[in-house]
Amino acid sequence: MSTTIDQAFIKQFESEVHAAYQRQGSKLRNTVRTINNVKGSSAVFQKVGKGTASTKSTHGMVPVMNLDHSAVSATLQDF
């Protein structure tokens, strides 16, 4: 039994792992928000907080949820 690993096997394994990791990214793509055509070095996303649920009578008005709104800044940089 050999105790060394060939360089060709290492490169093949590395490329297969890299390809599998890239495929997993497509599953997560729909869970994030994106902004196209950003000018400058930062982008701002609007963040909506959690509301509070309350009861409503049969023919009553829908209660206001009092959602908190805030802006989140994302700094763009190369890595």
PyMOL CGO cylinders between C-alpha atoms (Angstrom):
from pymol import cmd
from pymol.cgo import CYLINDER

trace = [
    CYLINDER, 0.00, 0.00, 0.00, 1.32, 3.40, -0.97, 0.3, 1, 1, 1, 1, 1, 1,
    CYLINDER, 1.32, 3.40, -0.97, 1.87, 6.07, 1.67, 0.3, 1, 1, 1, 1, 1, 1,
    CYLINDER, 1.87, 6.07, 1.67, 2.06, 8.98, -0.77, 0.3, 1, 1, 1, 1, 1, 1,
    CYLINDER, 2.06, 8.98, -0.77, -0.62, 10.71, -2.81, 0.3, 1, 1, 1, 1, 1, 1,
    CYLINDER, -0.62, 10.71, -2.81, 0.03, 11.58, -6.44, 0.3, 1, 1, 1, 1, 1, 1,
    CYLINDER, 0.03, 11.58, -6.44, -0.12, 15.26, -7.39, 0.3, 1, 1, 1, 1, 1, 1,
    CYLINDER, -0.12, 15.26, -7.39, -2.60, 14.45, -10.17, 0.3, 1, 1, 1, 1, 1, 1,
    CYLINDER, -2.60, 14.45, -10.17, -5.02, 12.97, -7.63, 0.3, 1, 1, 1, 1, 1, 1,
    CYLINDER, -5.02, 12.97, -7.63, -4.67, 16.04, -5.40, 0.3, 1, 1, 1, 1, 1, 1,
    CYLINDER, -4.67, 16.04, -5.40, -5.46, 18.41, -8.29, 0.3, 1, 1, 1, 1, 1, 1,
    CYLINDER, -5.46, 18.41, -8.29, -8.44, 16.27, -9.38, 0.3, 1, 1, 1, 1, 1, 1,
    CYLINDER, -8.44, 16.27, -9.38, -9.85, 16.16, -5.84, 0.3, 1, 1, 1, 1, 1, 1,
    CYLINDER, -9.85, 16.16, -5.84, -9.35, 19.91, -5.43, 0.3, 1, 1, 1, 1, 1, 1,
    CYLINDER, -9.35, 19.91, -5.43, -11.22, 20.66, -8.66, 0.3, 1, 1, 1, 1, 1, 1,
    CYLINDER, -11.22, 20.66, -8.66, -14.10, 18.31, -7.74, 0.3, 1, 1, 1, 1, 1, 1,
    CYLINDER, -14.10, 18.31, -7.74, -14.50, 19.88, -4.30, 0.3, 1, 1, 1, 1, 1, 1,
    CYLINDER, -14.50, 19.88, -4.30, -14.37, 23.36, -5.83, 0.3, 1, 1, 1, 1, 1, 1,
    CYLINDER, -14.37, 23.36, -5.83, -17.05, 22.46, -8.40, 0.3, 1, 1, 1, 1, 1, 1,
    CYLINDER, -17.05, 22.46, -8.40, -19.30, 20.96, -5.71, 0.3, 1, 1, 1, 1, 1, 1,
    CYLINDER, -19.30, 20.96, -5.71, -18.91, 24.07, -3.56, 0.3, 1, 1, 1, 1, 1, 1,
    CYLINDER, -18.91, 24.07, -3.56, -19.82, 26.30, -6.51, 0.3, 1, 1, 1, 1, 1, 1,
    CYLINDER, -19.82, 26.30, -6.51, -22.99, 24.27, -7.18, 0.3, 1, 1, 1, 1, 1, 1,
    CYLINDER, -22.99, 24.27, -7.18, -24.13, 24.71, -3.58, 0.3, 1, 1, 1, 1, 1, 1,
    CYLINDER, -24.13, 24.71, -3.58, -24.02, 28.48, -4.02, 0.3, 1, 1, 1, 1, 1, 1,
    CYLINDER, -24.02, 28.48, -4.02, -26.90, 28.32, -6.49, 0.3, 1, 1, 1, 1, 1, 1,
    CYLINDER, -26.90, 28.32, -6.49, -29.13, 26.87, -3.76, 0.3, 1, 1, 1, 1, 1, 1,
    CYLINDER, -29.13, 26.87, -3.76, -28.49, 29.90, -1.56, 0.3, 1, 1, 1, 1, 1, 1,
    CYLINDER, -28.49, 29.90, -1.56, -28.87, 32.52, -4.29, 0.3, 1, 1, 1, 1, 1, 1,
    CYLINDER, -28.87, 32.52, -4.29, -32.64, 32.96, -3.72, 0.3, 1, 1, 1, 1, 1, 1,
    CYLINDER, -32.64, 32.96, -3.72, -32.17, 33.61, 0.00, 0.3, 1, 1, 1, 1, 1, 1,
    CYLINDER, -32.17, 33.61, 0.00, -30.16, 36.83, -0.34, 0.3, 1, 1, 1, 1, 1, 1,
    CYLINDER, -30.16, 36.83, -0.34, -31.00, 40.26, -1.70, 0.3, 1, 1, 1, 1, 1, 1,
    CYLINDER, -31.00, 40.26, -1.70, -28.91, 41.72, -4.49, 0.3, 1, 1, 1, 1, 1, 1,
    CYLINDER, -28.91, 41.72, -4.49, -28.55, 45.18, -5.98, 0.3, 1, 1, 1, 1, 1, 1,
    CYLINDER, -28.55, 45.18, -5.98, -27.36, 45.64, -9.56, 0.3, 1, 1, 1, 1, 1, 1,
    CYLINDER, -27.36, 45.64, -9.56, -25.56, 48.63, -11.08, 0.3, 1, 1, 1, 1, 1, 1,
    CYLINDER, -25.56, 48.63, -11.08, -24.21, 50.04, -7.81, 0.3, 1, 1, 1, 1, 1, 1,
    CYLINDER, -24.21, 50.04, -7.81, -22.26, 53.27, -8.23, 0.3, 1, 1, 1, 1, 1, 1,
    CYLINDER, -22.26, 53.27, -8.23, -19.75, 54.03, -5.50, 0.3, 1, 1, 1, 1, 1, 1,
    CYLINDER, -19.75, 54.03, -5.50, -18.28, 51.90, -2.73, 0.3, 1, 1, 1, 1, 1, 1,
    CYLINDER, -18.28, 51.90, -2.73, -21.41, 51.15, -0.68, 0.3, 1, 1, 1, 1, 1, 1,
    CYLINDER, -21.41, 51.15, -0.68, -24.99, 50.01, -1.10, 0.3, 1, 1, 1, 1, 1, 1,
    CYLINDER, -24.99, 50.01, -1.10, -27.96, 50.47, 1.22, 0.3, 1, 1, 1, 1, 1, 1,
    CYLINDER, -27.96, 50.47, 1.22, -30.54, 47.76, 1.90, 0.3, 1, 1, 1, 1, 1, 1,
    CYLINDER, -30.54, 47.76, 1.90, -33.83, 48.46, 3.66, 0.3, 1, 1, 1, 1, 1, 1,
    CYLINDER, -33.83, 48.46, 3.66, -34.43, 46.25, 6.68, 0.3, 1, 1, 1, 1, 1, 1,
    CYLINDER, -34.43, 46.25, 6.68, -37.93, 45.58, 8.01, 0.3, 1, 1, 1, 1, 1, 1,
    CYLINDER, -37.93, 45.58, 8.01, -38.21, 44.41, 11.60, 0.3, 1, 1, 1, 1, 1, 1,
    CYLINDER, -38.21, 44.41, 11.60, -40.62, 41.96, 13.18, 0.3, 1, 1, 1, 1, 1, 1,
    CYLINDER, -40.62, 41.96, 13.18, -44.19, 42.98, 13.84, 0.3, 1, 1, 1, 1, 1, 1,
    CYLINDER, -44.19, 42.98, 13.84, -46.41, 42.18, 16.79, 0.3, 1, 1, 1, 1, 1, 1,
    CYLINDER, -46.41, 42.18, 16.79, -49.50, 40.11, 16.12, 0.3, 1, 1, 1, 1, 1, 1,
    CYLINDER, -49.50, 40.11, 16.12, -52.79, 40.91, 17.84, 0.3, 1, 1, 1, 1, 1, 1,
    CYLINDER, -52.79, 40.91, 17.84, -56.35, 39.63, 17.66, 0.3, 1, 1, 1, 1, 1, 1,
    CYLINDER, -56.35, 39.63, 17.66, -59.01, 41.04, 15.34, 0.3, 1, 1, 1, 1, 1, 1,
    CYLINDER, -59.01, 41.04, 15.34, -62.77, 40.90, 15.69, 0.3, 1, 1, 1, 1, 1, 1,
    CYLINDER, -62.77, 40.90, 15.69, -64.85, 39.42, 12.88, 0.3, 1, 1, 1, 1, 1, 1,
    CYLINDER, -64.85, 39.42, 12.88, -65.72, 42.68, 11.13, 0.3, 1, 1, 1, 1, 1, 1,
    CYLINDER, -65.72, 42.68, 11.13, -63.13, 44.92, 12.78, 0.3, 1, 1, 1, 1, 1, 1,
    CYLINDER, -63.13, 44.92, 12.78, -60.22, 46.81, 11.29, 0.3, 1, 1, 1, 1, 1, 1,
    CYLINDER, -60.22, 46.81, 11.29, -56.94, 45.01, 10.80, 0.3, 1, 1, 1, 1, 1, 1,
    CYLINDER, -56.94, 45.01, 10.80, -54.60, 46.07, 13.63, 0.3, 1, 1, 1, 1, 1, 1,
    CYLINDER, -54.60, 46.07, 13.63, -51.39, 47.93, 12.78, 0.3, 1, 1, 1, 1, 1, 1,
    CYLINDER, -51.39, 47.93, 12.78, -48.29, 45.78, 13.20, 0.3, 1, 1, 1, 1, 1, 1,
    CYLINDER, -48.29, 45.78, 13.20, -45.89, 48.67, 14.02, 0.3, 1, 1, 1, 1, 1, 1,
    CYLINDER, -45.89, 48.67, 14.02, -42.94, 47.40, 11.99, 0.3, 1, 1, 1, 1, 1, 1,
    CYLINDER, -42.94, 47.40, 11.99, -39.51, 48.90, 12.60, 0.3, 1, 1, 1, 1, 1, 1,
    CYLINDER, -39.51, 48.90, 12.60, -37.71, 50.09, 9.46, 0.3, 1, 1, 1, 1, 1, 1,
    CYLINDER, -37.71, 50.09, 9.46, -34.00, 50.76, 9.24, 0.3, 1, 1, 1, 1, 1, 1,
    CYLINDER, -34.00, 50.76, 9.24, -31.30, 51.03, 6.61, 0.3, 1, 1, 1, 1, 1, 1,
    CYLINDER, -31.30, 51.03, 6.61, -28.31, 48.68, 6.50, 0.3, 1, 1, 1, 1, 1, 1,
    CYLINDER, -28.31, 48.68, 6.50, -25.21, 49.80, 4.64, 0.3, 1, 1, 1, 1, 1, 1,
    CYLINDER, -25.21, 49.80, 4.64, -22.98, 47.29, 2.84, 0.3, 1, 1, 1, 1, 1, 1,
    CYLINDER, -22.98, 47.29, 2.84, -19.44, 48.37, 1.95, 0.3, 1, 1, 1, 1, 1, 1,
    CYLINDER, -19.44, 48.37, 1.95, -18.18, 46.91, -1.32, 0.3, 1, 1, 1, 1, 1, 1,
    CYLINDER, -18.18, 46.91, -1.32, -14.59, 45.73, -1.55, 0.3, 1, 1, 1, 1, 1, 1,
    CYLINDER, -14.59, 45.73, -1.55, -12.54, 43.15, -3.41, 0.3, 1, 1, 1, 1, 1, 1,
    CYLINDER, -12.54, 43.15, -3.41, -11.17, 40.16, -1.61, 0.3, 1, 1, 1, 1, 1, 1,
]
cmd.load_cgo(trace, "trace")
